Amino acid sequence: MADTPARIVVTRRMPPAVEERLAASGLDVAFNEDDRLFTRADTIRALQEADGILLAVGDPLDGPLLDAEGRRRTQIIANFGVGVNHIDLDAARDRGVIVTNTPGVLTDATADTAMMLILQATRRASEMEMQLRRGEWGGFSPTAQLGMSVQGKTLGVIGMGRIGAATARRAVLGFGMRAIYFNRSAVGPWDLPAEARPSIEAVMEEADVVTLHAPGGGANRGLISAERIARMKPTAYLVNTARGDVIDETALVAALVAGRIAGAGLDVFAHEPEVPAELVALANVTLLPHIGSATLETRTAMGMLAADNLIAHFRGEPLPSRVV
């Protein structure tokens, strides 16, 4: 490292082991002890004063921000997460700013969350829990609170990468589902039976549950459009643990209200932390506050990989997971 330690700003509170590692790294690290969301002014100041920034999903970075009023000092952005749709990658590339992410380490936790949402949605778990909490449960009834069994049903995976494949593996081998998928590039072979389909439309039409694992932003913004939602069976469910902007939320709300699909399970939203009031009001939707990777083990591993990228950069070593 240089004689003067590189200055690092961490925009969110990290798991204790990650902060301890960064503190012992020899870098000059400024932590966010209050876990307060950075304002635009805070981000500009960080870009002007820090050599590197460790940021999370809730910290957008567009071209004007990256310019930092003509006084940017930051060389590297280490993103805490796989998805980087909150960062203008073209602007970063044009300005010579390195961007890294944290792939691989959150695959299992996110696939677990996708499977949890599949089960919650199809068994109407959130709706039934709220009924019980409100004191409206009148006791066991053979014909009440009926959901849909997943055994023998078809899971449609949009985006058969690490997390999509891990979700399919759980559904097929653990719950007796059948898996079909669409992926833009050729993938596989798999250690489970899974059949490719030629288009997103083909998956939407055939699946009983559609689970989304495509990256957000760019061409994928609004990927699951009103037209594609309209192709789903009226008995089908839509699950999203990818990025909120992959779905046209207005179209999804309309379909749910009209009963054109049976329900949805959502861990991510287009304008987090805002969640459309229409979604909150619907009984046939399970909503989670972006907890796909929220285990101590996984979030620690994500932070460690982000730290690895920062430390490697300032030591002049190869970066473990460079995006730009």
N, C-alpha and C positions, 0 to 999 in steps of 0.2 A: 504494500500500500504506500501511498504518498506519505511524506513526513507529516503533513497536515491531514488528519482523518477526514474522509469524505463525510459530508453532512447528509443524513437520511431523515426524512419526515415520514412517519407512519400515521395515516389518516384515520384509522379506527383502532380501538382497543384489540389487542391480539391475545390469544391464550398465553398463560403465564410462561410456559416453556419457550415459546417463540420470543417473547420480550426478553427473557433471560439470555437466550442465544444471541440476539441482536446486541444486547447491552455488553456482552462479552466479546463481540466480534472485532473490536478495535475501530469500528465506525462511530461517528458522532451522531447518535440517534435521538430524535425528538419524538416521544410517544404522545398519544392522545389519551391521557389518563381519564378524562371525563367521557370518552367515547362519543363526543359531540360531532354531529354531522358537519363537515366542512361547508362553509359558504363558498360562493364563487370567489369572493375576495380572499378567503383563506387559501384556496387552491392556487390563486395567482401568486400570493406571497410565498407559498411553499415552492412553486416552480422557480421563483426568483432567488430563493435562499438555499435550496437543497440541491445536492448533486444527484440524489436518487429519491424516489417516492415509492412507498408501499401503500397501495390503495385497494379499495374493495368495490363491489358492484354499485353501491350508492354514490360513487364519486365520478360524475361524468367528466370527460375530457374531450372537448372539441378543438378545432383548429385555433380560434381566437384565444381560448384558454392557454393552449400550448405555446402561443406566442408570448404570453406573460407580459404583455405591454412592452414588448421589445427587449425584455431583460431576463429571458429565461436562462437559468443555470443548470436545470435538471438534464441529466444525460440518459437516465434509465427510469422506466416506470415498471415496477414489479406488481402485477395484478394478483390479488388474492382471489383466485377463482379461475375456472377454465374459460368461461365466456368473456369476451372482450368487446361486446357490442356497445358498451358505454364509452369506449375509447375510439376516437377517430383515427384508425390505423393509417389511412392514407396521409393524414396530416402529420402523424408521428413520423412516418417514413420520409416524407418530404423535408422534415425539419431535422432528420438525423437522430431522433429520439428512439432508443431501444424500448421495446415492450416485451415483457415475459408473462407467462401465466402458470397455472398449477394443474396440469393434466394428470390423469391416472390415479392420484391419491384420493379422489372423492367418488370414484366409480361405484363402489359397493354401497356407500351411504346413500347416494342419490338413487340408485336402483332400488334399494330398500324402500325409500320414500315413494317412488313411483308405484311399487307393488302395494304399499300401504294405501295410497290414494285409490288404486284400482279396487281394492277390497272395501274401503270405506264408501266409495261411490256406489258400487254395485250392491252393497248390502245396506245402503242408506244409513250408515252408521252416525254421521253427524246429525242428520235430521232426527233420528231416533234418540240420540243422546239429549238433544235440546228439548225434545218432547218430555223426556223423563225429568230433566232439570226444572222444567216449568211446572211439574206436578200434574202433567196431562196423561201419564201412563195409567191405564185402568187395569193392568194385569195381563197375563198371557192370553193370547187369542190365536187359534189355528190359522186365521185368515188375515191377521193384522201384521203390519211392519214387514211385509214381504219384499225381499230384494231379488237379485239375480245371482244364481250360482255361476262361478267362472269355469268350473270343470267342463271340458268339452267345447268351450266357447273359443272364438278366434280373437287373438290379440294382434292388432296392427301396429307395427313400429314404424314411425317416421323418423329416419336417422338412425341407422344401424351401426353406430360407432361403439365405443367402449360401454357407455351407459345404456344405450339401446339394447345391445347384445346381452348385457348383464341383467336387464329387466326381463328380456325374453327368456333367458335361462331360468330365472326364478319362476316365471309364469308357466313355462312348459314342464320343467322337471319337478317343480315344487307343487304346482296347483293344477296340473293336467290340462293346461290350455294348449291351443294350436297357434303357432306363430307365423305371421306373414310380415313382410317389410318392404319399404321402399328406401333406397339409398342412392344418392346421385352418382356415386362411383361404385365400381364393383368391389364387394367385400365378401368375407368368408374364406374358406369353409368354416362351418361352425361345429361345435361339439354338442349340438342339439338340432332337432328337426326344425328348420325355418325356411320358408319359401319366399323368394323374391317376387315382387310384383312390378310391372313396368311403369307405374305412375302412382302419385299420391292419390289420385282419384280412385284407382283400383283398390287401394288399401282402405280408403274411407268407405267405399261401397260394401266391402266384404266383412270388415271387422265388427265384432261386438264391442270391443274396447279399443280405442285408438290412443296410443301413448306417444308423446312428442319428445324427441331428443335431437332436434336440429338446432344448430347455433342461431342466435338472434342477430338482428341488425341486417343491414344491407339488403340483399335480394330476398332474405327470409322474413323480412318485416311484413306481417299480414299474410304469411304463407298459408295459414289455415283460414281461408276467406269464407265469405258467406256462401259462395258457390260450392266450395268443397265441403263445408259443414252440411249443406243441403243434400249431399250425396250419402250421408250417414243414415243408417237404419233408425227408425223412431225408437227402437229399443236399445240403441248403442250409447256408449259413454265416451267422453273425451277427457284425457288426463294430460296435464302439462307440468313437467319438472325442468323444462329447458330454459327458455326466456319468455317473458310475458308478451313481448312484441311479435312473437311468432303467430299469435292468434289475433284475428280481428275481434276484439272484445265486444264491440257493439253487435256484430253478427252473432256471436256466441250467446249473448244475453237474449237477443231476439229469438233464437232457436230454443233456448231453455224455457223462456216464458211461454212460447207457443206450443211447447211439448213436442217439437220436431225431433229432439233427441231426448234420451231418458235422463241424462245428468252429466255432471262433470266433476273432476277433482283437480284443483289448481294450487300449485305451490308458488307460482310466479305471476306477475302482473305487468302490464305495459308501462305503468307510470308509478312504480313503487316509490314510497310506501303507500301511495293512494290506491285504494281498491274501489272500483265502481259500486256505488250504493245499490244499484240494481242487482249485482252479484251477491252482495251481502244479504239482501232481502230474500233471495231464492232458497227454498228448502232443498232443492235437488242438486245443490252444489256443495262440495266439501272444499273449504278454503284453509290453506296453511300459509304462515308468514315467511315464505322463502327459507324453509328449514331443510332443504334437500341434503345438504352436507353437514347438518348441525349435530354432529357428535363431537365430543371432546377430542377423540382420537383423530378424526378426519380433519377438523379445523386446525388442530395442531400440526398435522402433516402438511396441510396447505400452507400454513404460515412458515413452516420450516423450508418448504420448497421455494417460497417467495424470498426468504432470507438467503437461501443458497444462491439464487440468481443475483441478488444484490452483492453478496460477498464475492462471488466469482467475478463479477464485472469489475469491481474495484481492486481485485488482485490480478486482473488481466488474464483470467482463466476462462475456458469455454463455459457458456451459459447452459444450464441443464434444460431449460424449456423456453427458448426464444420464439416469439411470434413475429416480431418486426426487428 
